[in-house]
Amino acid sequence: MTTQTDRLHLDVTGATAHELGVSRGSALRGSLPTAYAKYAELFRILGVSEEMERDGVSRVVAAVDSWRPELLEQLRGVADGAGVPFEHVVALNARTELIALGTRGASECSTVTARLGDHRLGVQTWDWHVELDAYWHTHTVTGHGLRYAGLTEQGILSKIGVNEAGLALHFNILGHASDGPDGIPMHLLSSTVLSECASVDEAVALVRSAPIGSSSAFTMLDAARAVSLEISPVGIFEIPEVEGSVQRTNHFQHAEPLMAQKSEIYEPDSTERLDLVRERLAAGVPESSTELVRLLRSEPGQPPLTCIPDMSKEYGDRWGTLATIVTDPDVRTIRIFDGMPQASEAGEWRVLTV
């Protein structure tokens, strides 16, 4: 895997949405075409044909244009800066929605928030296809809306982050039978939350205002509260903080969307991971960020809170924990470790403050 010192960082700046996009795209001009090609390969492996991709991109553009057309201007800026087709940039930002058209199983991310006294922290492992490890980076985004920083992928406007108002956002994919590319892509929704919202309450209201066609969970925290927001085509459902903590893996916890969940994709893995985290929390509340990260360590034979890729398998089935992330909204900081929690205590973290 890429080392922390080699991992790309972008300072994305611009007074307008288009300028922000050009800033991002120009910095990725040499690598964005390869990143798209690797995702297009994944789409085909997962059963998403070129025709399905083109149709999905068209549907996403129509949904975004009716809600936040400036997001399309930003994506056009990325395409202009990188010298790639606009449709490729849309496909990258809608990769969650396009992948939902496929039918393959997955391992995915785990997230926990905890209140240490009056101080809230969030921690997450980001598990993804190991072949895409070269195509993620950190970034700070300044100049059009609230400043934010975090982790994202090539050409994608946002993923996990914290903004200057003290709002942090963690991101887990969910799967519902109605998922498709007929709403705002989750990665664009993340960017909008971080650039427009100063609190969890504002973020929940914004998400409720968006046309939704796919499913994910945004676990968000600020100085006042934490919540895991289950987003789906059948509604938005809040999973509240209980005894100072919210825990999230990749299945719906609310009964209504759970009824039509794509359980074949993330289960029984997701429930087993959540049970392990809750068992550990019951044994004692973490007293530091180090102890919080330890909640997401797993050993051989345990549910995979951290993933080691099986390189005997093929692309599409080789899952690895690419990054470990800690957010501290009180001090507007996100800490990112390039790899698994097991190595993080002796390793170098990248610290971004907004």
Secondary structure, 3 states (H helix, E strand, C coil): CCCCCCCCEEEEECCCHHHHHHHHHHHCCCCHHHHHHHHHHHHHHCCCCHHHHHHHHHHHHHHHHHHCHHHHHHHHHHHHHHCCCHHHHHHHHCHHHHHCCCCCCCCCCEEEEEEECCEEEEEEEEEEEHHHHHHEEEEEEECCCCCEEEEEECCCCCCEEEECCCCEEEEEECCECCCCCCCCCHHHHHHHHHHHCCCHHHHHHHHHHCCCCCCEEEEEECCCCEEEEEEECCEEEEEECECCEEEECCCCCCHHHHCCECHHHHCCHHHHHHHHHHHHHHCCCCCCHHHHHHCCCCCCCCCCCCCCCCCCCCCCCCEEEEEEEEEEHHHCEEEEECCCHHHHCCCCEEEEEC
